[in-house]
Amino acid sequence: PGSSFFRSFGRLSARGVSLGFPNDPWSANVSYREFGSGYDPALGFVTRNGYRHAEEMVRWAPRPTRISWIRNFNFGARFLNQWDMASGRIQQQDLDFSLLSINFESGDGLDFTANRHREYLDYNFNVSSGVPVYVGDYTWWEYRAQARTGGQRKLGFFGGVNWGGFWNGNRTQLNGRFNLRPTPGFNVSTSIERNDVTLPTGAFTANVYQLEGEWSPSPWVAFTNQLQYDDVSEIVG
């Protein structure tokens, strides 16, 4: 850059520290990171610059010895706080609760979560055609219930429902995914996601369809492809 560009370690670097306690049945993690406003990695990319990011997580996974068909339960909480380095303004806050997660000995599982999301939007944008979301500070709660099958099954399923807030409105999301593994090394999956959104500025429905295939003839080679379509942009990728 030109000579007028102010160079400093703080602006041109990213740095952080993390402390982990990955144990059973209790686990925890604490991390703190800073990304300077002029940080530009030579390899890769960053989604934004000039912010501080702090995150804490704690989880408890008891194993019920008297219930042979349940491997463990999971309860946990995670707090994320991200703010602008220059102004100190909160950019994002997430408070995630794992209310109950059940892992069965079969590999199947159930998950129930609650999430509080806060985000400061500094630019207007259209979340869908003709449905704007304006600059401001938004906070909403979202709840999720999911079911999943073990990865060893020839026919697998993952699906659930999310409901709650969405910016200053509401959203209900339904999603389902089926996997077929007829032989080792070959996998085909299809999924659909439906979003029903209602905001003060308008309402819309968005559906996303996916088809994926993967073939691994050996441990050294794999071929994979994904086909996706959504009925808002009407684009196949």
N, C-alpha and C positions, 0 to 999 in steps of 0.2 A: 504493500500500500504506500501511498504518498507519505511524505515526511510529517504531515499534520496528524497522522494516525497515532494515537497514544498507545505505546506498547508497554505492557506490564505482564508479570507472571499471572496475576489474577485474571486479567482479561483473556489471555491466550491459552489458558490451561483449564483442564477439568481435573478434579481431585475429590477424594472421598475416603471414608473409613467404614468398615462393616465389622460387626461382632456377631457371631453365630453360635447357637447352642442346639445342634441338630441331634437330639436324643429322643429316647422313647421311655415313658409315655409323654414327657414334656419336651417341647422344643420352642425356641425363641430366636429372634433375629432383630438387630438394631442396625440401621445404616444411615449415613449422612453423606450427601454429595453436593458439589458445587460445579456449575458450568459457566465459565467466563463468557462475557458478551462477544469476545472475538475468537472463541475456540472454534477451530476448523480442523477436524481430523483428516490426516492425509489418506487414510483408508476408512471407508464407511461414512456414516453421516449421523447427525443428531437432529431431533425433531424441533428443538428450540434451544436458544442460548440465554445466558444471563439470568440463571435462576438457582435457587437452593432447594434441595429435596431431602426430606427426612421421612423415614419409614420405620415402624415398629410392628412386630408380629409376635404373638404367643399362641401356642396350640397344645391341647391336651388330648391324647389318644388312648383312653383306657381300653384294656382287653378283658371282656367279661368271661371269666373262666367257667362259669356255670352255664353258658349258652354256647354250645359247641359249633353252631352254624354261623356265628358272628365272629369275624376276625377282630374287629375293633370299632369303636366309635371315635368320631373326631369333633371336637369343639374348639373354636378359635376366634381370634379377633386380630384385625390388621388396621393400622392407622397410617395414612399417607398425608403428608403436608408439603405443598410446593408453593413457593412464593418468589416474586420478582426480586432479584438481587439489588437493583437500583432503587426502586420505590418501596419495597417491602410489601407490596400488595399481594394478597392471596390469589394464586392462579388456580389451584386445584386442591381439594381436600376429599379424601375417601375414608370412610369408616365402614369396614366390612366385617360382618359377623357370620361365622359358620355355626348356625343354630344347632344343627344336627346332621352329621354325616355318618352313614352306616356302611361299612365294608364287610360283605359276607365272605365266608370261606370259599364260595364258588367263584369269587372274583367280581360278582355283581355288586351294585351299590345304589344308595339313595342319598341325595344331598338337598338340604334346605338352608338357604342363606338369606340375609338381609343386608342391604347396602345403602349407606347414606352418601350421596355425591354432591359436592359443591364445586362450582366452576365459575370463574369470572371470564366473561366473553368481552373481548376488547374490539371486535369487529362484528358488524351485522353479517348474517349469512342466511341463505335459503336452505333449510333442511330438506325441503322438497320443492317442486316447482310451484311458485306463488305462495309458499308458506315460510315467511321470514322469522328468524329469531334475532332479537335486537341486543345491542350492547347492554350488559348488566351483570349482576351477581345472582346466580341461580343455585338453589338447593332443592334436592328431591330425594325421596326414598324409593328403593326398588326391592322387590322380593322375588325369590327364585326357588322352584322345586324341580328337581331333575332325577332321572333314573338312567342307569347305565348297566350294560352287561360286561362280563369279563372278556378280555382280549383274546383268550384262547378259544372262544366259541367260533364255529364256522359261520353262524348267522348271528350278528351282533346288533345291538340297538343302543342309541343314546338320544334322549329327548327330554323335553321339559317345557315349562311355561314361566315367563317372567312378566310381572305386572307391577305397576306403580307409576311414579312420576317420570317425566321426560322434559327437561328444561322447565318451562312454566306450564306444561300440560301433562298429559298422561299417555302411557303406552302399554299395550299388551302384546307380548311376543311369544309365539309358538314356534318350536323348532324340533325337528326330528331327523335322525340320521340312521341309516341301515348299512351294515357292512356284511359282505359275503366273502368268505375265505374257503373256496372249495378244495384247494390244495395248498400245501406250504409254499410260500413265496408269491402267491397270487391273491390279490385283494381288489374288490370292486365295492364302491360305496356311493350312496346317493343321499342327498339331504335337501330339506326344504325349510325355509324360515319365513314366517309371516309376521309383519309388524302392523298393528293398528294404532295409529297415532292421532291424538286430538290435542290441538293447541289453540290459544285464543285467536291466532291469526289464520287458522284453517285446520283441516283434517285430511289425512291421506292414509292409504294402505300400500305397503311395499312388500313384495314377495321376492325371495332370492332362491334360485334352484342351482344345485351343484351335482356334478357327476365326476367321480374320481376313479382312476384305475392305476394299479401298481403291480409290476411284475419284477421279481428278484430271482433270476435264474441261478444265481450263485451268491455267496456272501460278499463278492467283490463288485457285482454289477446290479444296478436297479434301473428300471424304466418307470417313470411316473408321469401322469398327465391329469389335468383338471379342466373341466368345462363348466362355465358358470353363466347364468342369465338372470337378470332382474327385470321386472316389468315396469320399472320407473324410467330408467335410461333406455330400456329395450335394446341393450347391447349384449351380444354373446362374446365371451372371452375365453 
